Amino acid sequence: MFDSPFMSLPGITPQEYSYLQSATTGFSEQQLRGFLMIYSSKRRNPDDMILYCILGFFVPGLPRFLVNQIGMGILYFFTVGLCFIGTIIDLINHKSLAYEYNQRMVFESLQMVKMGNLQ
């Protein structure tokens, strides 16, 4: 586990690590490097998400915009974070926000790596 290339990702959780391991089984070294390069540029660190959630009190909807939930971001912006209740919930659930976003980015990165191999 400690010599895995996934350990170079900052703030990686055991749950995310096991998800990445299962998603990249059967990849060659070159495919794995390409995947890591793409995924690490799109990934959100759960530790950074707490900062974004705190900033959400001053810029309502910021965490939702950063995890590509544009509709919720607009709703939070115009309702001041649903009267700050939604912002507080985001602050409590910051790790799940980051994990769900990162799961989508794993899928997108896998698709990009697979498309790159066809050419």
DSSP file (Angstrom, degrees, kcal/mol; ACC not computed):
  #  RESIDUE AA STRUCTURE BP1 BP2  ACC     N-H-->O    O-->H-N    N-H-->O    O-->H-N    TCO  KAPPA ALPHA  PHI   PSI    X-CA   Y-CA   Z-CA
    1    1 A M    >         0   0    0      0, 0.0     3,-1.2     0, 0.0     6,-0.2   0.000 360.0 360.0 360.0 -39.9    0.0    0.0    0.0
    2    2 A F  T 3   +     0   0    0      1,-0.3     5,-0.0     4,-0.1     0, 0.0   0.741 360.0  50.2 -74.7 -21.9    2.8    2.5    0.9
    3    3 A D  T 3  S+     0   0    0      3,-0.0    -1,-0.3     4,-0.0     0, 0.0   0.343  85.3 118.3 -95.1   7.8    4.6    2.1   -2.4
    4    4 A S  S X  S-     0   0    0     -3,-1.2     3,-1.3     1,-0.1     4,-0.2  -0.454  70.7-130.9 -72.1 143.3    1.4    2.6   -4.4
    5    5 A P  G >  S+     0   0    0      0, 0.0     3,-1.2     0, 0.0     4,-0.1   0.734 104.6  68.9 -66.2 -19.3    1.4    5.6   -6.8
    6    6 A F  G >  S+     0   0    0      1,-0.2     3,-1.7     2,-0.2     6,-0.1   0.738  83.1  71.7 -70.2 -21.1   -2.0    6.5   -5.3
    7    7 A M  G <  S+     0   0    0     -3,-1.3    -1,-0.2     1,-0.3     5,-0.2   0.646  83.1  70.5 -70.7 -12.5   -0.3    7.4   -2.0
    8    8 A S  G <  S+     0   0    0     -3,-1.2    -1,-0.3    -4,-0.2    -2,-0.2   0.617  76.0  99.5 -77.7 -11.0    1.2   10.5   -3.7
    9    9 A L  S X  S-     0   0    0     -3,-1.7     3,-1.2    -4,-0.1     2,-0.2  -0.634  83.4-117.3 -76.6 127.6   -2.3   12.0   -3.8
   10   10 A P  T 3  S+     0   0    0      0, 0.0    37,-0.1     0, 0.0    -2,-0.1  -0.426  89.9   4.8 -69.2 134.8   -2.8   14.5   -0.9
   11   11 A G  T 3  S+     0   0    0      1,-0.2     2,-0.2    -2,-0.2    36,-0.1   0.725  82.8 172.0  71.5  23.4   -5.4   13.7    1.7
   12   12 A I    <   -     0   0    0     -3,-1.2    -1,-0.2    -5,-0.2    33,-0.0  -0.457  20.3-146.4 -69.9 135.7   -6.3   10.3    0.1
   13   13 A T     >  -     0   0    0     -2,-0.2     4,-2.7     1,-0.1     5,-0.2  -0.628  23.3-113.5 -96.9 158.4   -8.7    8.3    2.3
   14   14 A P  H  > S+     0   0    0      0, 0.0     4,-2.4     0, 0.0     5,-0.2   0.868 118.6  54.5 -58.0 -35.8   -8.8    4.5    2.6
   15   15 A Q  H  > S+     0   0    0      2,-0.2     4,-1.8     1,-0.2     5,-0.1   0.928 111.1  43.5 -63.5 -45.8  -12.2    4.4    0.9
   16   16 A E  H  > S+     0   0    0      2,-0.2     4,-2.6     1,-0.2    -1,-0.2   0.882 111.7  55.2 -67.4 -38.6  -10.9    6.4   -2.1
   17   17 A Y  H  X S+     0   0    0     -4,-2.7     4,-2.4     1,-0.2    -2,-0.2   0.929 109.5  45.4 -60.4 -47.0   -7.7    4.3   -2.2
   18   18 A S  H  X S+     0   0    0     -4,-2.4     4,-2.3     1,-0.2    -1,-0.2   0.870 112.0  52.9 -67.4 -34.9   -9.6    1.0   -2.4
   19   19 A Y  H  X S+     0   0    0     -4,-1.8     4,-2.0    -5,-0.2    -2,-0.2   0.917 111.1  46.3 -64.4 -42.8  -11.9    2.6   -5.1
   20   20 A L  H  X S+     0   0    0     -4,-2.6     4,-1.7     2,-0.2    -2,-0.2   0.896 110.7  53.3 -66.3 -39.9   -8.9    3.6   -7.2
   21   21 A Q  H  < S+     0   0    0     -4,-2.4    -2,-0.2     1,-0.2    -1,-0.2   0.934 112.9  43.1 -60.0 -46.4   -7.3    0.2   -6.8
   22   22 A S  H >< S+     0   0    0     -4,-2.3     3,-0.7     1,-0.2    -1,-0.2   0.843 113.1  52.6 -70.6 -32.2  -10.4   -1.6   -8.0
   23   23 A A  H 3< S+     0   0    0     -4,-2.0    -1,-0.2     1,-0.2    -2,-0.2   0.791 114.0  41.6 -73.9 -26.8  -11.0    0.9  -10.8
   24   24 A T  T >< S+     0   0    0     -4,-1.7     3,-1.7    -3,-0.2    -1,-0.2   0.185  77.6 135.5-109.6  17.6   -7.5    0.6  -12.2
   25   25 A T  T <  S+     0   0    0     -3,-0.7     3,-0.1     1,-0.3    -3,-0.0  -0.442  73.5  23.6 -64.8 137.5   -6.9   -3.2  -12.0
   26   26 A G  T 3  S+     0   0    0      1,-0.3    -1,-0.3    -2,-0.1     2,-0.2   0.495  89.4 138.1  86.2   4.6   -5.4   -4.5  -15.1
   27   27 A F    <   -     0   0    0     -3,-1.7    -1,-0.3     1,-0.1     2,-0.1  -0.586  51.0-126.5 -82.1 143.8   -3.8   -1.2  -16.2
   28   28 A S     >  -     0   0    0     -2,-0.2     4,-2.6    -3,-0.1     5,-0.2  -0.326  32.1-100.3 -76.7 170.7   -0.3   -1.2  -17.5
   29   29 A E  H  > S+     0   0    0      1,-0.2     4,-2.2     2,-0.2     5,-0.2   0.894 124.6  49.1 -60.3 -40.6    2.3    1.1  -16.0
   30   30 A Q  H  > S+     0   0    0      2,-0.2     4,-2.3     1,-0.2    -1,-0.2   0.908 111.4  48.4 -67.8 -42.2    1.8    3.6  -18.8
   31   31 A Q  H  > S+     0   0    0      1,-0.2     4,-2.8     2,-0.2    -2,-0.2   0.904 111.1  51.4 -63.4 -40.7   -2.0    3.6  -18.5
   32   32 A L  H  X S+     0   0    0     -4,-2.6     4,-2.7     2,-0.2    -2,-0.2   0.902 109.9  48.9 -64.3 -41.3   -1.7    4.1  -14.7
   33   33 A R  H  X S+     0   0    0     -4,-2.2     4,-2.3     2,-0.2    -1,-0.2   0.923 112.8  48.0 -63.2 -43.6    0.7    7.0  -15.1
   34   34 A G  H  X S+     0   0    0     -4,-2.3     4,-2.1     2,-0.2    -2,-0.2   0.911 112.3  49.3 -62.8 -42.3   -1.7    8.6  -17.6
   35   35 A F  H  X S+     0   0    0     -4,-2.8     4,-3.3     1,-0.2     5,-0.3   0.935 111.7  48.4 -61.4 -47.1   -4.7    8.0  -15.3
   36   36 A L  H  X S+     0   0    0     -4,-2.7     4,-2.5     1,-0.2     5,-0.2   0.874 109.8  52.5 -63.0 -37.7   -2.9    9.5  -12.3
   37   37 A M  H  X S+     0   0    0     -4,-2.3     4,-0.9    -5,-0.2    -1,-0.2   0.933 116.5  38.9 -64.2 -45.0   -1.8   12.6  -14.3
   38   38 A I  H  X S+     0   0    0     -4,-2.1     4,-0.9     2,-0.2     3,-0.4   0.945 118.9  46.8 -69.2 -48.3   -5.4   13.2  -15.5
   39   39 A Y  H >X S+     0   0    0     -4,-3.3     4,-2.1     1,-0.2     3,-0.7   0.892 107.7  54.8 -65.3 -41.5   -7.1   12.3  -12.2
   40   40 A S  H 3< S+     0   0    0     -4,-2.5    -1,-0.2    -5,-0.3    -2,-0.2   0.803 106.5  52.8 -66.0 -26.5   -4.7   14.3   -9.9
   41   41 A S  H 3< S+     0   0    0     -4,-0.9    -1,-0.3    -3,-0.4    -2,-0.2   0.754 117.7  36.7 -78.1 -22.3   -5.5   17.5  -11.9
   42   42 A K  H << S+     0   0    0     -4,-0.9    -2,-0.2    -3,-0.7    -1,-0.2   0.657  94.0 107.2 -99.5 -19.4   -9.2   17.0  -11.5
   43   43 A R     <  -     0   0    0     -4,-2.1     2,-0.5    -5,-0.1    55,-0.0  -0.241  59.0-141.9 -69.0 146.1   -9.4   15.6   -8.0
   44   44 A R        -     0   0    0     54,-0.3    58,-0.1    23,-0.0    -1,-0.1  -0.939  17.0-131.0-106.6 128.4  -10.6   17.7   -4.9
   45   45 A N    >>  -     0   0    0     -2,-0.5     4,-1.7     1,-0.1     3,-0.6  -0.637   9.6-140.1 -76.3 128.0   -8.7   17.1   -1.7
   46   46 A P  H 3> S+     0   0    0      0, 0.0     4,-1.0     0, 0.0    -1,-0.1   0.832 103.5  56.8 -58.9 -31.1  -11.2   16.5    1.2
   47   47 A D  H 3> S+     0   0    0      1,-0.2     4,-0.7     2,-0.2     3,-0.2   0.847 107.4  47.8 -69.4 -32.4   -9.0   18.6    3.5
   48   48 A D  H <> S+     0   0    0     -3,-0.6     4,-2.1     1,-0.2     3,-0.3   0.800 100.7  67.0 -74.6 -29.1   -9.4   21.6    1.1
   49   49 A M  H  X S+     0   0    0     -4,-1.7     4,-2.4     1,-0.2    -1,-0.2   0.844  94.0  57.7 -62.2 -32.9  -13.1   21.1    0.8
   50   50 A I  H  X S+     0   0    0     -4,-1.0     4,-1.9     2,-0.2    -1,-0.2   0.889 106.5  49.5 -64.8 -36.6  -13.5   22.1    4.5
   51   51 A L  H  X S+     0   0    0     -4,-0.7     4,-2.4    -3,-0.3    -2,-0.2   0.917 110.7  49.4 -65.3 -43.4  -11.9   25.4    3.6
   52   52 A Y  H  X S+     0   0    0     -4,-2.1     4,-1.0     1,-0.2    -2,-0.2   0.873 109.7  52.3 -64.0 -36.1  -14.2   25.9    0.6
   53   53 A C  H  < S+     0   0    0     -4,-2.4     4,-0.3     2,-0.2    -1,-0.2   0.879 109.1  49.0 -68.1 -37.3  -17.2   25.1    2.9
   54   54 A I  H >< S+     0   0    0     -4,-1.9     3,-1.6     1,-0.2     4,-0.4   0.912 109.6  51.8 -66.8 -41.2  -16.1   27.7    5.4
   55   55 A L  H >X S+     0   0    0     -4,-2.4     4,-2.6     1,-0.3     3,-1.4   0.742  93.6  76.4 -65.1 -20.8  -15.7   30.2    2.5
   56   56 A G  T 3< S+     0   0    0     -4,-1.0    -1,-0.3     1,-0.3     5,-0.2   0.700  83.4  64.4 -63.0 -19.1  -19.2   29.2    1.5
   57   57 A F  T <4 S+     0   0    0     -3,-1.6    -1,-0.3    -4,-0.3    -2,-0.2   0.789 113.4  32.5 -71.5 -26.5  -20.4   31.4    4.4
   58   58 A F  T <4 S+     0   0    0     -3,-1.4    -2,-0.2    -4,-0.4    -1,-0.1   0.742 131.7  32.6 -99.4 -30.8  -19.0   34.5    2.6
   59   59 A V  S >< S-     0   0    0     -4,-2.6     3,-2.0    21,-0.0    -1,-0.3  -0.811  91.3-142.4-125.2  87.4  -19.5   33.3   -1.0
   60   60 A P  T 3  S+     0   0    0      0, 0.0    -3,-0.1     0, 0.0    17,-0.1  -0.218  81.3  18.2 -57.3 134.8  -22.7   31.2   -0.9
   61   61 A G  T 3> S+     0   0    0     -5,-0.2     4,-2.3    15,-0.2     3,-0.2   0.355  82.4 127.2  91.1  -5.2  -22.7   28.2   -3.1
   62   62 A L  H <> S+     0   0    0     -3,-2.0     4,-2.2     1,-0.2     5,-0.2   0.907  72.9  48.1 -54.5 -49.1  -18.9   28.1   -3.6
   63   63 A P  H  > S+     0   0    0      0, 0.0     4,-1.1     0, 0.0    -1,-0.2   0.885 112.1  50.6 -62.1 -34.9  -18.4   24.4   -2.6
   64   64 A R  H  4>S+     0   0    0     -3,-0.2     5,-3.0     1,-0.2     3,-0.3   0.889 109.5  49.7 -70.0 -38.6  -21.2   23.4   -4.9
   65   65 A F  H ><5S+     0   0    0     -4,-2.3     3,-1.5     1,-0.2    -1,-0.2   0.898 108.2  54.8 -63.9 -38.8  -19.8   25.2   -7.8
   66   66 A L  H 3<5S+     0   0    0     -4,-2.2    -1,-0.2     1,-0.3    -2,-0.2   0.731 108.1  47.9 -70.5 -21.9  -16.4   23.6   -7.2
   67   67 A V  T 3<5S-     0   0    0     -4,-1.1    -1,-0.3    -3,-0.3    -2,-0.2   0.071 121.1-106.8-104.3  24.0  -17.8   20.1   -7.3
   68   68 A N  T < 5S+     0   0    0     -3,-1.5     2,-0.9     1,-0.2    -3,-0.2   0.753  78.6 134.1  60.2  30.4  -19.7   20.9  -10.6
   69   69 A Q     >< +     0   0    0     -5,-3.0     4,-2.3     1,-0.2    -1,-0.2  -0.652  23.3 165.1-102.6  73.3  -23.1   21.1   -9.0
   70   70 A I  H  >  +     0   0    0     -2,-0.9     4,-2.6     1,-0.2     5,-0.2   0.878  68.1  52.8 -62.2 -42.9  -24.0   24.3  -10.8
   71   71 A G  H  > S+     0   0    0      1,-0.2     4,-2.3     2,-0.2    -1,-0.2   0.928 112.8  44.0 -60.3 -46.4  -27.7   24.2  -10.1
   72   72 A M  H  > S+     0   0    0      2,-0.2     4,-3.0     1,-0.2    -1,-0.2   0.863 111.4  55.7 -66.7 -34.9  -27.3   23.8   -6.4
   73   73 A G  H  X S+     0   0    0     -4,-2.3     4,-2.3     2,-0.2    -2,-0.2   0.913 109.2  45.7 -62.9 -42.8  -24.6   26.5   -6.4
   74   74 A I  H  X S+     0   0    0     -4,-2.6     4,-2.4     2,-0.2     5,-0.2   0.917 113.2  50.3 -65.4 -42.9  -27.0   28.9   -8.0
   75   75 A L  H  X S+     0   0    0     -4,-2.3     4,-1.6     1,-0.2     7,-0.4   0.933 112.9  46.0 -60.6 -46.4  -29.7   28.0   -5.5
   76   76 A Y  H  <>S+     0   0    0     -4,-3.0     5,-4.0     1,-0.2     4,-0.4   0.886 111.4  53.8 -63.1 -38.1  -27.3   28.4   -2.6
   77   77 A F  H ><5S+     0   0    0     -4,-2.3     3,-0.7     1,-0.2    -2,-0.2   0.935 113.8  39.4 -63.6 -46.3  -26.1   31.7   -4.0
   78   78 A F  H 3<5S+     0   0    0     -4,-2.4    -1,-0.2     1,-0.2    -2,-0.2   0.681 121.6  42.5 -81.4 -16.2  -29.6   33.3   -4.4
   79   79 A T  T 3X5S-     0   0    0     -4,-1.6     4,-2.6    -5,-0.2    -1,-0.2   0.208 113.5-112.7-110.0  14.8  -30.9   31.9   -1.1
   80   80 A V  H <>5S-     0   0    0     -3,-0.7     4,-2.0    -4,-0.4    -3,-0.2   0.957  83.3 -41.0  51.8  57.8  -27.7   32.6    0.9
   81   81 A G  H  4XS-     0   0    0     -5,-4.0     5,-1.4     2,-0.2     6,-1.1   0.865 109.7 -59.5  63.9  37.2  -26.9   29.0    1.3
   82   82 A L  H >45S-     0   0    0     -7,-0.4     3,-1.4    -6,-0.3     4,-0.4   0.958 109.8 -43.3  49.7  55.0  -30.6   28.2    2.0
   83   83 A C  H 3<5S-     0   0    0     -4,-2.6    -1,-0.2     1,-0.3    -2,-0.2   0.851 105.0 -66.5  57.0  39.6  -30.3   30.6    5.0
   84   84 A F  T 3X5S+     0   0    0     -4,-2.0     4,-2.0    -5,-0.2    -1,-0.3   0.288 120.1 104.0  69.6  -7.6  -27.0   29.1    5.9
   85   85 A I  H <>5S+     0   0    0     -3,-1.4     4,-2.2     2,-0.2    -3,-0.2   0.942  82.9  45.4 -67.8 -45.4  -28.5   25.7    6.8
   86   86 A G  H  ><S+     0   0    0     -5,-1.4     4,-2.4    -4,-0.4    -1,-0.2   0.863 111.7  53.2 -63.9 -35.9  -27.3   24.1    3.6
   87   87 A T  H  > S+     0   0    0     -6,-1.1     4,-2.0     2,-0.2    -1,-0.2   0.889 108.7  49.0 -66.9 -39.2  -23.9   25.6    4.1
   88   88 A I  H  X S+     0   0    0     -4,-2.0     4,-2.0    -7,-0.3    -2,-0.2   0.906 111.1  50.2 -66.1 -41.0  -23.7   24.2    7.6
   89   89 A I  H  X S+     0   0    0     -4,-2.2     4,-2.5     1,-0.2    -2,-0.2   0.904 109.7  51.2 -63.7 -40.8  -24.7   20.8    6.2
   90   90 A D  H  < S+     0   0    0     -4,-2.4    -1,-0.2     1,-0.2    -2,-0.2   0.889 107.6  53.5 -61.9 -38.5  -22.0   21.1    3.5
   91   91 A L  H >< S+     0   0    0     -4,-2.0     3,-0.8     1,-0.2    -1,-0.2   0.892 112.3  43.8 -63.0 -40.2  -19.5   21.9    6.2
   92   92 A I  H 3< S+     0   0    0     -4,-2.0     3,-0.3     1,-0.2    -2,-0.2   0.886 120.5  40.8 -70.9 -39.5  -20.4   18.7    8.1
   93   93 A N  T 3X S+     0   0    0     -4,-2.5     4,-2.0     1,-0.2    -1,-0.2  -0.018  74.8 124.4 -99.9  29.3  -20.5   16.6    5.0
   94   94 A H  H <> S+     0   0    0     -3,-0.8     4,-2.0     1,-0.2    -1,-0.2   0.837  72.3  53.4 -61.8 -33.2  -17.4   18.0    3.3
   95   95 A K  H  > S+     0   0    0     -3,-0.3     4,-2.6     1,-0.2    -1,-0.2   0.901 109.0  47.5 -70.1 -39.4  -15.7   14.6    3.0
   96   96 A S  H  > S+     0   0    0      2,-0.2     4,-2.5    -3,-0.2     5,-0.2   0.865 109.4  54.5 -70.5 -33.7  -18.7   13.0    1.2
   97   97 A L  H  X S+     0   0    0     -4,-2.0     4,-1.9    -7,-0.2    -2,-0.2   0.937 112.9  43.0 -60.2 -45.8  -18.9   16.0   -1.2
   98   98 A A  H  X S+     0   0    0     -4,-2.0     4,-2.7     2,-0.2   -54,-0.3   0.904 114.0  50.9 -67.4 -41.6  -15.3   15.5   -2.1
   99   99 A Y  H  X S+     0   0    0     -4,-2.6     4,-2.1     2,-0.2    -2,-0.2   0.918 110.8  47.5 -65.2 -43.9  -15.6   11.7   -2.4
  100  100 A E  H  X S+     0   0    0     -4,-2.5     4,-1.7     2,-0.2    -1,-0.2   0.910 114.2  47.5 -64.3 -41.5  -18.6   11.8   -4.6
  101  101 A Y  H  X S+     0   0    0     -4,-1.9     4,-2.0    -5,-0.2    -2,-0.2   0.926 111.2  51.1 -63.2 -44.3  -17.0   14.4   -6.9
  102  102 A N  H  X S+     0   0    0     -4,-2.7     4,-2.0     1,-0.2    -2,-0.2   0.839 104.9  57.0 -64.7 -33.0  -13.8   12.3   -7.0
  103  103 A Q  H  X S+     0   0    0     -4,-2.1     4,-1.9     2,-0.2    -1,-0.2   0.917 107.8  47.6 -62.5 -42.4  -15.7    9.2   -8.0
  104  104 A R  H  X S+     0   0    0     -4,-1.7     4,-2.3     1,-0.2    -2,-0.2   0.885 110.9  51.5 -64.9 -36.9  -17.1   11.1  -11.0
  105  105 A M  H  X S+     0   0    0     -4,-2.0     4,-2.6     2,-0.2    -1,-0.2   0.828 105.5  55.5 -70.9 -30.6  -13.6   12.3  -11.8
  106  106 A V  H  X S+     0   0    0     -4,-2.0     4,-2.7     2,-0.2    -1,-0.2   0.941 109.4  47.4 -62.1 -46.6  -12.3    8.7  -11.6
  107  107 A F  H  X S+     0   0    0     -4,-1.9     4,-2.2     1,-0.2    -2,-0.2   0.930 113.7  46.7 -60.7 -46.3  -14.9    7.7  -14.2
  108  108 A E  H  X S+     0   0    0     -4,-2.3     4,-2.0     1,-0.2    -1,-0.2   0.910 113.4  48.9 -62.9 -41.8  -14.0   10.6  -16.5
  109  109 A S  H  X S+     0   0    0     -4,-2.6     4,-2.3     2,-0.2    -2,-0.2   0.891 109.6  52.2 -66.5 -39.5  -10.3   10.0  -16.1
  110  110 A L  H  X S+     0   0    0     -4,-2.7     4,-2.5     1,-0.2    -1,-0.2   0.912 109.2  50.1 -61.3 -42.1  -10.8    6.3  -16.9
  111  111 A Q  H  X S+     0   0    0     -4,-2.2     4,-2.3     1,-0.2    -2,-0.2   0.897 110.3  49.8 -63.8 -40.0  -12.7    7.2  -20.1
  112  112 A M  H  X S+     0   0    0     -4,-2.0     4,-2.0     2,-0.2    -1,-0.2   0.903 111.8  47.8 -65.9 -41.1   -9.9    9.6  -21.2
  113  113 A V  H  X S+     0   0    0     -4,-2.3     4,-1.2     2,-0.2    -2,-0.2   0.915 112.9  48.5 -66.6 -42.1   -7.2    6.9  -20.6
  114  114 A K  H  X S+     0   0    0     -4,-2.5     4,-0.7     1,-0.2     3,-0.2   0.881 111.7  49.3 -66.5 -37.3   -9.3    4.3  -22.5
  115  115 A M  H >X S+     0   0    0     -4,-2.3     4,-0.8     1,-0.2     3,-0.6   0.864 106.6  57.1 -67.5 -35.5   -9.9    6.7  -25.4
  116  116 A G  H 3< S+     0   0    0     -4,-2.0     3,-0.3     1,-0.2    -1,-0.2   0.788 102.6  55.2 -65.6 -28.2   -6.2    7.5  -25.5
  117  117 A N  H 3< S+     0   0    0     -4,-1.2    -1,-0.2    -3,-0.2    -2,-0.2   0.722  99.1  61.2 -78.4 -21.5   -5.4    3.9  -26.1
  118  118 A L  H <<        0   0    0     -4,-0.7    -1,-0.2    -3,-0.6    -2,-0.2   0.766 360.0 360.0 -76.0 -24.2   -7.6    3.6  -29.1
  119  119 A Q     <        0   0    0     -4,-0.8    -1,-0.2    -3,-0.3    -2,-0.1   0.473 360.0 360.0 -85.1 360.0   -5.7    6.1  -31.1
